[in-house]
Amino acid sequence: MRRQPVRTDGCVSANVTPTPNSGESISAPPPHEAYANAPDLRREMHHVLALGAERDGRQTRPVTGPPVDATAAERTWRLRRAALMDRMALDDPRPGPVAAAAETAERLVLHDRRHPDLVAGPHHPDTITLAPSRRLYVRQEYAAWTAAERTGI
């Protein structure tokens, strides 16, 4: 944070504003809240792999329920994958898992910039400019996605 002087009635007071591009203005739930309803890592890894196989055409989707919008399905896969990698990096904060979490978070942000109608949380992906805040964006979106009960995809 940086302090900017603000003039009010001839007096100067300190006003705290977010430092541009710092990610400080992104308010995301902490990991234990964002992932409170997430499946355990092993089960989620299985789900993400299955979604990836459907996405790549290596596995067909069961024909139960209404047809799935391809863009929404892609977004669900990217979100769940980014959240999985974030959770794995939280458990093992070595450079490899952290880099994988950052990469998948970046891909989600880029996808959501192309499809802003799919964003579920309060912060639009255009407000995410620095890499550290991209993982916060994943947490925001995962928490909003689970709160909206979209976990069936």
C-alpha positions as CSV (number, residue, x, y, z in Angstrom):
1,M,0.0,0.0,0.0
2,R,1.1,3.5,-0.5
3,R,-0.2,6.6,1.1
4,Q,-1.5,9.5,-1.0
5,P,-2.0,12.9,0.5
6,V,-5.6,14.1,0.1
7,R,-6.7,17.7,0.5
8,T,-9.9,18.3,2.3
9,D,-10.8,21.8,3.3
10,G,-7.2,23.0,3.2
11,C,-6.0,20.2,5.4
12,V,-3.9,17.3,4.1
13,S,-4.7,13.9,5.4
14,A,-3.3,10.5,4.5
15,N,-5.5,8.3,2.4
16,V,-4.5,4.7,1.9
17,T,-5.0,3.5,-1.7
18,P,-4.0,0.2,-3.3
19,T,-0.7,0.4,-5.0
20,P,-1.3,0.0,-8.8
21,N,-0.8,-3.5,-10.1
22,S,0.0,-4.9,-6.6
23,G,-3.0,-7.2,-6.3
24,E,-3.6,-5.6,-2.8
25,S,-7.1,-4.5,-3.9
26,I,-8.1,-8.1,-4.7
27,S,-10.1,-9.4,-1.8
28,A,-10.3,-13.1,-2.1
29,P,-11.4,-15.6,0.6
30,P,-8.4,-17.3,2.3
31,P,-7.7,-20.8,1.0
32,H,-9.5,-22.6,3.9
33,E,-12.7,-20.7,3.1
34,A,-12.4,-20.8,-0.7
35,Y,-11.8,-24.6,-0.7
36,A,-14.0,-25.5,2.3
37,N,-16.4,-27.5,0.1
38,A,-13.8,-28.9,-2.3
39,P,-13.4,-32.6,-2.7
40,D,-10.2,-34.1,-1.2
41,L,-7.2,-33.7,-3.5
42,R,-7.2,-37.2,-4.8
43,R,-10.9,-37.1,-5.8
44,E,-10.5,-33.7,-7.3
45,M,-7.5,-34.8,-9.3
46,H,-9.7,-37.7,-10.7
47,H,-12.5,-35.2,-11.6
48,V,-10.1,-32.8,-13.3
49,L,-8.5,-35.6,-15.3
50,A,-11.9,-36.9,-16.4
51,L,-13.0,-33.3,-17.4
52,G,-9.7,-33.0,-19.4
53,A,-10.3,-36.3,-21.1
54,E,-13.8,-35.2,-22.1
55,R,-12.5,-31.9,-23.3
56,D,-9.8,-33.5,-25.4
57,G,-12.2,-36.1,-26.8
58,R,-10.4,-39.1,-25.1
59,Q,-13.5,-39.9,-23.1
60,T,-17.2,-39.2,-23.9
61,R,-19.4,-37.5,-21.4
62,P,-22.2,-39.6,-19.9
63,V,-25.5,-38.7,-21.6
64,T,-27.4,-37.8,-18.4
65,G,-28.8,-34.4,-18.1
66,P,-29.0,-31.5,-20.5
67,P,-26.2,-30.8,-23.1
68,V,-23.3,-28.9,-21.7
69,D,-22.1,-25.6,-23.3
70,A,-18.6,-26.2,-24.5
71,T,-17.3,-22.8,-23.3
72,A,-18.8,-23.3,-19.9
73,A,-17.3,-26.8,-19.7
74,E,-13.9,-25.4,-20.7
75,R,-14.1,-22.8,-18.0
76,T,-15.1,-25.4,-15.4
77,W,-12.1,-27.5,-16.3
78,R,-9.8,-24.5,-16.2
79,L,-11.2,-23.3,-12.9
80,R,-11.1,-26.8,-11.2
81,R,-7.6,-27.4,-12.6
82,A,-6.3,-24.0,-11.4
83,A,-7.9,-24.6,-7.9
84,L,-6.4,-28.0,-7.7
85,M,-2.9,-26.7,-8.6
86,D,-3.4,-23.8,-6.1
87,R,-4.3,-26.3,-3.3
88,M,-1.3,-28.5,-4.2
89,A,1.0,-25.5,-4.1
90,L,-0.4,-24.6,-0.7
91,D,0.5,-28.1,0.5
92,D,3.9,-28.1,-1.1
93,P,5.2,-24.5,-1.7
94,R,8.3,-25.6,-3.6
95,P,9.0,-23.8,-6.9
96,G,7.6,-26.5,-9.1
97,P,4.1,-26.7,-7.6
98,V,4.0,-22.9,-7.2
99,A,4.9,-22.3,-10.8
100,A,2.3,-24.9,-12.0
101,A,-0.4,-23.1,-9.8
102,A,0.7,-19.7,-11.3
103,E,0.5,-21.1,-14.9
104,T,-3.0,-22.6,-14.5
105,A,-4.2,-19.4,-12.8
106,E,-2.9,-17.4,-15.7
107,R,-4.7,-19.6,-18.2
108,L,-8.0,-19.1,-16.2
109,V,-7.5,-15.4,-16.2
110,L,-6.9,-15.3,-20.0
111,H,-9.9,-17.5,-20.6
112,D,-12.2,-15.3,-18.4
113,R,-11.0,-12.2,-20.2
114,R,-12.3,-13.7,-23.4
115,H,-15.5,-14.9,-21.8
116,P,-16.4,-12.3,-19.1
117,D,-20.0,-13.5,-18.9
118,L,-18.7,-16.7,-17.1
119,V,-17.0,-14.7,-14.3
120,A,-18.7,-15.5,-11.0
121,G,-16.8,-13.4,-8.4
122,P,-16.8,-9.7,-7.7
123,H,-13.4,-8.9,-9.4
124,H,-13.3,-9.0,-13.2
125,P,-10.1,-10.7,-14.6
126,D,-9.1,-7.3,-16.2
127,T,-8.3,-6.1,-12.7
128,I,-5.8,-8.9,-12.3
129,T,-2.5,-7.6,-13.6
130,L,0.2,-9.2,-11.4
131,A,1.0,-12.9,-11.2
132,P,0.5,-13.1,-7.4
133,S,-3.0,-11.9,-7.6
134,R,-4.0,-14.5,-10.2
135,R,-4.0,-17.3,-7.6
136,L,-6.2,-15.0,-5.5
137,Y,-8.5,-14.7,-8.5
138,V,-8.7,-18.5,-8.7
139,R,-9.8,-18.6,-5.0
140,Q,-12.4,-15.9,-5.6
141,E,-13.8,-17.7,-8.6
142,Y,-13.8,-21.2,-7.0
143,A,-15.6,-19.9,-3.9
144,A,-18.2,-18.1,-6.0
145,W,-18.6,-21.2,-8.3
146,T,-19.2,-23.5,-5.4
147,A,-21.5,-21.0,-3.7
148,A,-23.6,-21.0,-6.9
149,E,-23.7,-24.8,-6.7
150,R,-22.2,-25.3,-10.2
151,T,-20.2,-28.2,-9.0
152,G,-22.1,-30.7,-11.1
153,I,-20.3,-30.0,-14.3
